[in-house]
Amino acid sequence: MTEEKHRWILVYTKPNQESKAKENLKNQYFETFLPFLAIKNKFNDFITKPLFPRYIFVRLNFSNSKWHTISSTKGISHVITFADKPAVIEDNIINSIRLKLDKNNIYYLVNKKIKYQKGDSVTIGKGKLQGIEAIFLSNTPKNRVKVLLKFLNTNIVANLPKSALKSKDLNQTIKI
């Protein structure tokens, strides 16, 4: 039995039965990976749910594993296949997901509220002015901001939605 024959596959679960499927697969000695996402609710508590709803990763040895038995496991709908073979997920993909998780396989999604200061350098990330650099001037009512644009050798004050700004110093994109 060589390590090269152990591969991750993707399994589709029945609705809201990811944890039940994981437990049942574990009872059959399959290695599983079920990452979770934790989001703060309106009461500031974290609620966890599967990062990939209705999907679970299963690692098995293709040389001696009967992967067809996975589909009859309680909580499982079916194994994702291509050309009648399980869809293989490369180890580097699983590893890159694991790097973002804590020890309990949870990714904490926290909304970072950026408080811009007058004079902060920003880039417009949305809309017709996307990609243009600007200087933050102030917040205005209704979640909008005033910025100073340098456009065709002229300074222009623009009133934009705050969501259109992208800080030059902060990476706000979640990459999984």
FIZALO-715263 format. One record per residue (C-alpha): z, x negated, y negated; residue in one letter. Coordinates in steps of 0.5 Angstrom, whole numbers, padded with zeros to 4 digits, always signed. Layout:
% FIZALO-715263
ZXYA ...
***
This chain:
% FIZALO-715263
+0000+0000+0000M -0002-0003-0006T +0000-0002-0013E -0008-0001-0015E -0008+0006-0011K -0003+0009-0015H -0006+0013-0021R -0004+0019-0026W -0007+0025-0025I -0007+0031-0029L -0004+0038-0027V -0004+0045-0030Y +0002+0049-0029T +0003+0056-0030K +0005+0059-0036P +0012+0056-0039N +0014+0053-0032Q +0013+0046-0033E +0020+0044-0032S +0020+0048-0026K +0014+0045-0023A +0017+0038-0025K +0023+0039-0021E +0019+0042-0015N +0014+0036-0015L +0020+0031-0015K +0023+0035-0009N +0017+0033-0006Q +0018+0026-0008Y +0012+0026-0013F +0013+0022-0019E +0012+0026-0025T +0012+0025-0033F +0013+0031-0037L +0014+0029-0045P +0017+0034-0050F +0016+0035-0057L +0023+0036-0061A +0022+0040-0068I +0027+0042-0073K +0028+0050-0074N +0030+0054-0080K +0037+0052-0078F +0036+0045-0078N +0037+0045-0070D +0032+0041-0066F +0028+0046-0061I +0024+0042-0055T +0018+0044-0052K +0013+0041-0048P +0008+0036-0052L +0002+0038-0048F +0004+0046-0046P +0002+0047-0039R +0000+0040-0037Y +0004+0035-0033I +0002+0028-0031F +0003+0026-0023V +0003+0019-0020R +0001+0019-0013L -0002+0014-0008N -0009+0016-0007F -0010+0012+0000S -0004+0016+0003N -0002+0022-0001S -0005+0029+0000K -0006+0031-0007W -0009+0038-0005H -0001+0040-0003T +0000+0040-0011I -0003+0046-0012S +0001+0050-0007S +0007+0048-0011T +0012+0053-0014K +0010+0053-0022G +0003+0049-0021I -0003+0053-0022S -0008+0048-0020H -0010+0040-0021V -0015+0038-0026I -0021+0036-0022T -0028+0033-0024F -0033+0033-0018A -0028+0036-0013D -0023+0029-0015K -0017+0029-0019P -0018+0028-0026A -0015+0021-0027V -0011+0019-0033I -0011+0011-0034E -0004+0008-0034D -0005+0005-0041N -0006+0012-0044I +0001+0014-0041I +0004+0008-0043N +0002+0009-0050S +0005+0016-0050I +0011+0013-0047R +0012+0008-0053L +0013+0014-0058K +0018+0018-0054L +0026+0017-0053D +0029+0015-0047K +0029+0023-0045N +0022+0023-0046N +0022+0027-0053I +0018+0026-0059Y +0022+0028-0065Y +0017+0031-0070L +0021+0030-0077V +0017+0033-0083N +0018+0027-0088K +0018+0030-0095K +0016+0025-0100I +0019+0025-0107K +0014+0021-0111Y +0016+0018-0117Q +0012+0018-0124K +0008+0012-0124G +0007+0012-0116D +0000+0010-0113S -0003+0015-0109V -0010+0017-0106T -0012+0024-0106I -0013+0026-0098G -0016+0033-0099K -0021+0036-0103G -0027+0035-0107K -0023+0029-0110L -0022+0026-0103Q -0021+0018-0103G -0020+0017-0110I -0014+0013-0113E -0009+0016-0118A -0002+0015-0121I +0003+0021-0120F +0005+0024-0126L +0010+0030-0125S +0011+0036-0120N +0009+0042-0123T +0011+0049-0121P +0008+0052-0114K +0008+0046-0110N +0003+0043-0115R +0003+0036-0118V +0000+0032-0124K -0004+0026-0123V -0008+0021-0127L -0015+0020-0125L -0019+0014-0127K -0026+0017-0127F -0032+0014-0130L -0028+0009-0135N -0024+0015-0137T -0017+0017-0136N -0017+0025-0133I -0010+0029-0132V -0011+0033-0126A -0007+0039-0123N -0007+0039-0115L -0004+0042-0109P +0002+0037-0107K -0001+0037-0100S -0007+0034-0103A -0004+0027-0104L -0003+0022-0099K +0002+0016-0101S -0002+0009-0101K +0005+0006-0098D +0007+0011-0093L +0003+0013-0086N +0004+0020-0085Q -0001+0021-0079T +0002+0022-0073I -0002+0018-0067K +0000+0019-0060I 
***
